[in-house]
Each structure stands twice: as structure tokens, then as C-alpha cells.
Amino acid sequence: MIGTIIAGARIYDGLSPNPTVTDLGIVGDRIAVIGDLRERDTYERVAGGGLTLAPGFIDVHSHSDELWLADGRCEGKIRQGVTTEIGGNCGTSVAPLRGLAEARKAEDARQVGVEIAWRDLDEFFSIVERSGVALNVATLVGLGTTRRCVRGDREGRLEEAEAAAQNALVRTTVEQGALGVSSGLIYVPSRYADRDELVACAATARDAGMGRYVSHVRDEGDALLEAVDEALFVGRAAEVAVQLSHHKAAWKRNWGKVHRSLELAARARASGHVVNADVYPYVAMWTDLDTILPDDAREGGREATLARLQDPATAAALALRLELDHAGTWGDIAISSVRSERNAALAGMRLDAIASRWRLSPPRAALRLLLEESLEVEAIFFAMSEDDVATVLSADFVSIGSDASARAFDGPTARGVPHPRTFGCFPRVFGRYVRGRRTLELGEAIRRMTSLAADQFGLGARGRIEIGAYADLVLFDADRIVDTATYDRPYAYPLGIDSVWVNGQAVLRHGEPTGARPGRALRGGR
């Protein structure tokens, strides 16, 4: 007997641009039958007439990580049709943990009610599987995390012993199931890594079986092209695939550069190198507010930076530099969340409004907020062009990544005023870029979220509808699916998602979560 039959849906297999209207049968965790199943016995028959059935969406750029333990429901993602998340991006991962890396991760985890009970990836995945999670989880190993393990947040080139220790950590973590390495080259301490260090770590991952370098490149604005060149160099030198994370050109003076950056990637692909990218369908980025500080102000890590902000003369000089660098953009920066309750009411406010409330200049207000919150301030930067977003999205080697964690409307993950991509990323592609701007056809949008993503990250037997594939599926109304989350009101679920299955079990049925947690840790993509 077939466990579940989804009857009469328009099935997009994740590969072809055209659908087939037929039935699909699930047995256990796999797709068992595709075809006319009207006469077959089943435990559950789901009416799919008028709806679209696709492989479950794969979020290739997630920051959930320890949040999989804080709230395994992952409602913000399953309500978007996401059935697999890839964490460990931008150079930060849940493992390995040693020294300062362990201390910092313990601080972060404690804020969402999680106590660190692991030091390596195998231990973390085992805990996730025991606690239960609604979707499948996979991760990269962050080179900021490994560097912090061996050198803390000190700048400079790694000593020979430190480099050897870092490479050993990369090898072990990949052997335990990481999909490759990631870098976040605007963040401390990843930003201190030179090309030799990046190449060595990527080559180590390759030798361990996962030749994949995923990079938040060193500059997404004025030096975007040089930063993309660096990522491509690492890929060539280490002989690994390159993934350009959340590809964009930040700030108005750089709009249009994505045409040239995509050309660089396309030329590399034409010469035989594996180069891909991902994007989120929004014009605002979401990152740490301290990224506005000049490079030399962040040298030495958090404590050294805070010491500079506490010094009146240094702070005054920094304020002048910030005004030169960011004049006219303070109204384009909104505070998303802060560490303490002291400034919690500022979440959602623009920096120019905060400055007015405090009777300070915007640079002085930014420095005061960073100091009071020990640098732990997240902000949303309205820095991108929608034409650029559409340009990146139109490149056929670009998949979709939310660059957001799995959150809910309640519990430990419901904090601050998050970016609306937290709850609306994938449906927004359909509402705005399929039906709206017509940047993509429906079948192509599905391919970007499913088989392309699975192939980019080596997720075997996922991202496609075919007999024997895992039954990760989403049933939705293609004429109605749309995001409803906004920057002012981000806590809003999308419309048009009917049901979602993960490994054959329904996690969302007729728009409501079932509470099931059938997700698995995908070690090495398996």
C-alpha cells in the first residue's frame, strides 16, 4: 500500500521547464510511483488538482546553525516550502569549537537558550538528530571559526603550526560531514586570511572529499570585481568549486557592477572551472553594524575595537571618517536587533532617527550604540538596486539563499525586527520575479531552488522529483504564492503554500504545521 498519494497536481520535477499533470505516491521516505494512481490503495490521498507540486526548496545560504537546537520546528522556513537548509556560511559554523571559537559560540547559543554540548560536527549532528528538526540540515565549515580556534581574533598571517592546526580541523570537520569550506572576508577574524591561507584550507577540504569554497567575498561594493577575482583565484589554485554568496553590488555608486562580476564568473565557467552563485530577492542586506567601521578600527577583535570606541579622541576621529564614508546613507540603515534590553526599543528604527532622538550626529549615534551593545548590533542596509537583483537572478548558475536563520513568531528565535527574507524569501521569487517582473519562468525558478541547489552542494537524491528520490516536496498555488513580510512588519508568513513533506512526512498540511520533525543531518550531502 502507498503511504501518501498526491493526486492530479502539476508536477515540476526540478529539471524540466514543463510540468506533467499526474499523481505521485510516497512510500516511506521516498517517491515510489509517478503516474495514474486512481485505483491504488493508500493511507492518505491529498487533492493536488489546480496546484503545483515541486521538490522541496533548498536554502543554500542559511544562518540557522545552533537555532536548529533552539527551535527544531523551523516554522519560518517550512512555511516557505524549504525542506533543506545549508548552514555554516560566511565563515562561521557550529563546529569545530576550540578556545575563543568555543567561548564565542557559547555566548551566541546561550542567547537562544542553548548550552554548548559539542566540540565537533559529528557531536553536533548527533544532538540535532536526537532533539529533532523539521527539515534536513547540512553545513559548511567556517574558516573564521577554524581560524578563531587556532589564533583567536588576532590579525596577521598564521604561524606554521597554526596553519597546520587549522587545516587539521578543516579535514576532520569535512570528514565528519561538512560540505566544504566557507569564508566571510569582511568579518573578524576571517578578514585576516590571505590567499595562501584560503587556498590551503580549500585544498584540504578537496583532499578530504569536499572541494567546495563558498565565499562572502572581501568587498561587495567599491572593490567588488577585485573580490570576485580573489574568490576565483582560490578556486583555480585549490582546484575546487566556487560559490559566490548572496551576490550583489552595494551602494548606489556601484550599481551595475554585477554585469561585470557575472561576466568574470561566466568566463571562468567557460574555461572549465566550476563557479556558481546565490542571491536573495531583496534590495537590502542584513549584517553586523560594526561592518561600517574602517578596517583599522576593527583590528585585534572585539575587545580592541571596544577600547578604541571608549577613547574620546579615537571615537571623535572615527566619527569624522564615518561621515566621510557614509554621508547621505544614514537613513538607509535600520537597526534590526541588539544584545541588551537597554536599547531593544530601537529595533526597527533608522540610524538618522536614532541620532535625532539622542541629539547626536548619525556617526556618533552609531558609535554609541556599538559601544553600549558590545558591538552586537544587527542592521539592515538598503544598499542595492532591484535591477541588479534581477540581473543576478537571471544568470542560469544562480540559486536562491535566504541569508537568514529559521525563526518563529514565538520562543527563543523571535527576537528583534528581522529582515523580511526570514519569512518570505522563496515565495517572493515567485510573486515578484516570476509573476511580477517576469525575470524567470515558473519552471526555471523551481530549478534554481531545487536541482540546481542540490547539484551545487552535492545533495544526493534530493532537489528533484523522480522515482527513488527522497520525498522532500512542496505543494503550492503558483498563481497565489507570495511573501507578505515587510521591513516594517517582518513577522508575517507567506501565502499560497499548501503542504510540505520532508522525507515522506508532512511537516505542513493545508497551511498549518503538523509538529513532525522528520529532518535529517545530511553528512557530506547524504
HELIX and SHEET records of a PDB file:
HELIX    1   1 LEU A   67  ALA A   70  1                                   4    
HELIX    2   2 GLU A   75  ILE A   78  1                                   4    
HELIX    3   3 GLY A   99  ARG A  110  1                                  12    
HELIX    4   4 LEU A  121  SER A  131  1                                  11    
HELIX    5   5 LEU A  143  ARG A  151  1                                   9    
HELIX    6   6 GLU A  160  GLU A  175  1                                  16    
HELIX    7   7 SER A  190  TYR A  192  5                                   3    
HELIX    8   8 ARG A  195  ASP A  207  1                                  13    
HELIX    9   9 LEU A  224  ALA A  238  1                                  15    
HELIX   10  10 LYS A  252  ASN A  254  5                                   3    
HELIX   11  11 VAL A  258  ALA A  270  1                                  13    
HELIX   12  12 LEU A  289  ILE A  292  5                                   4    
HELIX   13  13 ASP A  295  ARG A  298  5                                   4    
HELIX   14  14 ARG A  302  GLN A  310  1                                   9    
HELIX   15  15 PRO A  312  HIS A  326  1                                  15    
HELIX   16  16 TRP A  330  ASP A  332  5                                   3    
HELIX   17  17 ALA A  344  LEU A  346  5                                   3    
HELIX   18  18 LEU A  351  TRP A  358  1                                   8    
HELIX   19  19 PRO A  362  GLU A  372  1                                  11    
HELIX   20  20 GLU A  386  SER A  394  1                                   9    
HELIX   21  21 ARG A  421  ARG A  428  1                                   8    
HELIX   22  22 VAL A  429  VAL A  434  3                                   6    
HELIX   23  23 LEU A  442  MET A  449  1                                   8    
HELIX   24  24 SER A  451  PHE A  457  1                                   7    
HELIX   25  25 ARG A  523  GLY A  525  5                                   3    
SHEET    1   A 4 ARG A  30  GLY A  35  0                                        
SHEET    2   A 4 THR A  20  VAL A  27 -1                                        
SHEET    3   A 4 ILE A   2  ILE A  11 -1                                        
SHEET    4   A 4 THR A  42  ALA A  47  1                                        
SHEET    1   B 8 ARG A  30  GLY A  35  0                                        
SHEET    2   B 8 THR A  20  VAL A  27 -1                                        
SHEET    3   B 8 ILE A   2  ILE A  11 -1                                        
SHEET    4   B 8 THR A  52  PRO A  55  1                                        
SHEET    5   B 8 LEU A 473  PHE A 476 -1                                        
SHEET    6   B 8 ILE A 497  VAL A 502 -1                                        
SHEET    7   B 8 GLN A 505  ARG A 509 -1                                        
SHEET    8   B 8 GLU A 512  PRO A 513 -1                                        
SHEET    1   C 3 PHE A  57  ASP A  59  0                                        
SHEET    2   C 3 VAL A  82  GLY A  87  1                                        
SHEET    3   C 3 ASN A 136  THR A 139  1                                        
SHEET    1   D 6 VAL A 141  GLY A 142  0                                        
SHEET    2   D 6 VAL A 181  GLY A 184  1                                        
SHEET    3   D 6 ARG A 212  HIS A 216  1                                        
SHEET    4   D 6 ALA A 241  LEU A 244  1                                        
SHEET    5   D 6 VAL A 275  VAL A 279  1                                        
SHEET    6   D 6 VAL A 398  ILE A 400  1                                        
SHEET    1   E 3 ALA A 284  ASP A 288  0                                        
SHEET    2   E 3 VAL A 377  PHE A 382 -1                                        
SHEET    3   E 3 ILE A 333  VAL A 338 -1                                        
END                                                                             
